[in-house]
Amino acid sequence: MTAYISGFALGLSLILAIGAQNAFVLKQGLKKQHVFLVCSLCAFSDAILITFGVLGFSTLIEQYPWVEKIARYGGAIFLIVYAAMSFYSAYSQTHSLIPSDNAPESALKVTLICLGFTWLNPHVYLDTVVFLGSVSTQFSANIDAFTLGAVSASFVFFYSLGFGSRFLIPVFEKPRAWQILEVVIGVMMLTLAIKLLLQ
């Protein structure tokens, strides 16, 4: 039980910070578009990465540093493009932005964007694979419980964020609130991209 709680607490602490992936989940939750799909993609992706970390995949990344470079530059480009889209949306959207009135995006487009935020983010590899994988060695006797705890944290967090965001919908029934959100997301994405490029 201690190993499970430790895994849950550590896993939750690593994903609590508002980052690109979390901002995307929040936005989809507010729009009520493919929320279950997005939450599932994020949670299952985390589960895969955590499992890889526990199984020693972190060692592979340390042996092949070019993997981190590809993820870093690819992630930076992806974030810059998405930031530009957010800024354009904030500038051009002048009509009512009530979530239920938004033109739905295709499941394929949402899936690709979500996977981009997840798998093109080098911090995800550092957190879930390298860091969490190394900590898991302290629980070698109860490694399954530790892994299950960390994976559970991802599922609890993403589904809570995605479906809990609907309580904020009254705030975002105003076009100005959506414009502010788009600008904040754009600034966040651009800042993350710059940080990646300067590392």
C-alpha positions in Angstrom: 0.0 0.0 0.0 2.9 2.4 0.8 4.4 1.8 -2.7 1.0 2.5 -4.3 0.5 5.7 -2.4 4.1 6.8 -3.2 3.6 6.1 -6.9 0.3 7.9 -6.9 1.7 11.0 -5.1 4.8 11.2 -7.2 2.8 10.7 -10.5 0.3 13.4 -9.5 3.0 15.9 -8.5 4.7 15.5 -11.9 1.5 16.3 -13.9 -0.1 19.0 -11.7 1.8 21.9 -13.3 -0.2 23.6 -16.0 1.7 22.8 -19.2 0.8 22.5 -22.9 -0.9 19.2 -22.5 -3.0 20.2 -19.6 -4.0 23.5 -21.3 -5.2 21.5 -24.3 -7.2 19.1 -22.1 -8.8 22.1 -20.3 -9.7 23.8 -23.6 -11.3 20.6 -25.0 -13.2 20.2 -21.7 -14.6 23.7 -22.0 -15.7 23.2 -25.6 -17.1 19.7 -24.7 -15.4 18.3 -27.7 -14.0 14.7 -27.7 -13.3 15.1 -23.9 -13.3 11.4 -23.2 -11.0 10.7 -26.2 -8.5 13.4 -25.2 -8.4 12.3 -21.5 -8.0 8.7 -22.5 -5.2 9.5 -24.9 -3.3 11.5 -22.3 -3.8 8.9 -19.5 -2.9 5.9 -21.6 0.1 7.6 -23.1 1.3 8.4 -19.6 0.7 4.8 -18.6 2.9 3.6 -21.5 5.7 6.1 -20.6 5.6 5.2 -16.9 5.7 1.5 -17.7 8.7 2.1 -20.1 10.4 4.1 -17.3 9.9 1.4 -14.7 11.1 -1.3 -17.2 14.4 0.6 -17.7 13.6 2.6 -20.9 15.3 5.6 -19.3 18.7 3.8 -19.7 18.0 3.6 -23.5 17.4 7.4 -23.7 20.6 8.0 -21.8 22.5 5.9 -24.2 21.0 7.6 -27.3 20.8 11.3 -26.5 19.8 12.1 -30.1 16.3 10.9 -29.1 16.0 13.8 -26.7 17.2 16.3 -29.3 14.6 15.2 -31.9 11.9 15.4 -29.3 13.1 18.9 -28.1 13.2 20.5 -31.6 10.1 18.7 -32.8 8.3 19.8 -29.7 9.4 23.4 -30.1 8.2 23.6 -33.7 4.9 22.0 -32.7 4.4 24.5 -29.8 5.3 27.5 -32.0 2.7 26.5 -34.6 0.0 25.9 -32.0 0.9 29.3 -30.3 0.4 31.0 -33.6 -3.0 29.3 -34.0 -4.1 30.4 -30.6 -3.0 34.0 -31.2 -4.8 34.0 -34.6 -8.0 32.6 -32.9 -7.9 35.3 -30.2 -7.5 38.0 -32.9 -10.0 36.7 -35.5 -12.8 35.2 -33.3 -15.3 38.0 -32.7 -18.5 35.9 -32.7 -20.1 34.3 -29.7 -17.8 31.5 -28.3 -20.3 29.6 -26.3 -18.8 26.1 -26.1 -21.8 24.3 -27.3 -22.0 26.5 -30.4 -18.4 25.9 -31.5 -18.0 24.0 -34.8 -16.7 20.6 -33.7 -13.2 19.5 -34.8 -12.7 16.1 -36.2 -11.7 13.3 -33.8 -8.6 12.7 -36.0 -7.4 16.3 -35.8 -7.9 16.4 -32.0 -6.2 13.0 -31.7 -3.1 14.2 -33.7 -2.8 17.4 -31.7 -3.2 15.6 -28.4 -0.6 13.0 -29.3 1.7 15.9 -30.4 1.4 17.6 -27.0 2.1 14.3 -25.3 4.8 12.6 -27.4 6.7 15.7 -28.7 7.3 17.0 -25.2 10.8 16.1 -23.9 9.8 17.0 -20.4 7.3 14.1 -20.5 10.2 11.7 -21.1 12.3 13.3 -18.3 9.5 13.2 -15.8 7.6 10.0 -16.5 10.4 7.9 -18.0 13.7 9.0 -16.6 12.8 10.5 -13.2 9.9 8.3 -12.3 11.7 5.3 -13.7 14.8 6.0 -11.5 12.7 6.5 -8.4 10.8 3.2 -9.0 14.1 1.3 -8.2 13.5 2.2 -4.6 10.4 0.0 -4.6 11.8 -3.0 -6.4 10.0 -5.3 -4.0 6.6 -3.7 -4.7 7.3 -2.4 -8.2 3.8 -3.4 -9.5 2.1 -1.4 -6.8 4.3 1.7 -7.4 3.6 1.6 -11.1 -0.1 1.1 -10.6 -0.1 4.1 -8.3 1.7 6.4 -10.8 -0.6 5.3 -13.6 -3.7 5.8 -11.5 -2.7 9.3 -10.8 -2.6 10.1 -14.5 -6.1 8.7 -15.0 -7.6 10.5 -12.0 -5.9 13.8 -13.0 -6.8 13.9 -16.7 -10.4 12.8 -16.4 -10.9 15.2 -13.5 -9.4 18.1 -15.5 -11.3 17.3 -18.7 -14.7 16.7 -17.3 -14.3 19.1 -14.3 -13.6 22.1 -16.6 -17.3 22.2 -17.6 -17.9 24.0 -14.3 -16.0 26.9 -15.7 -18.3 27.1 -18.8 -20.4 30.0 -17.5 -17.3 32.1 -17.3 -16.4 31.2 -20.9 -19.8 32.0 -22.4 -18.4 35.5 -22.9 -16.3 35.9 -26.1 -13.7 38.1 -24.2 -13.0 35.2 -21.8 -12.2 32.9 -24.7 -10.0 35.5 -26.3 -8.1 35.9 -23.0 -7.7 32.1 -22.7 -6.4 31.8 -26.3 -3.8 34.6 -25.6 -2.7 32.9 -22.3 -2.4 29.5 -24.1 -0.5 31.1 -26.9 1.9 32.9 -24.6 2.4 29.7 -22.6 3.1 27.6 -25.7 5.6 30.2 -27.1 7.4 30.4 -23.7 7.7 26.6 -23.5 9.0 26.5 -27.1 11.7 29.2 -26.4 12.7 27.3 -23.2 13.1 24.1 -25.3 15.2 25.8 -27.9 17.5 27.5 -25.3 18.2 24.3 -23.4 
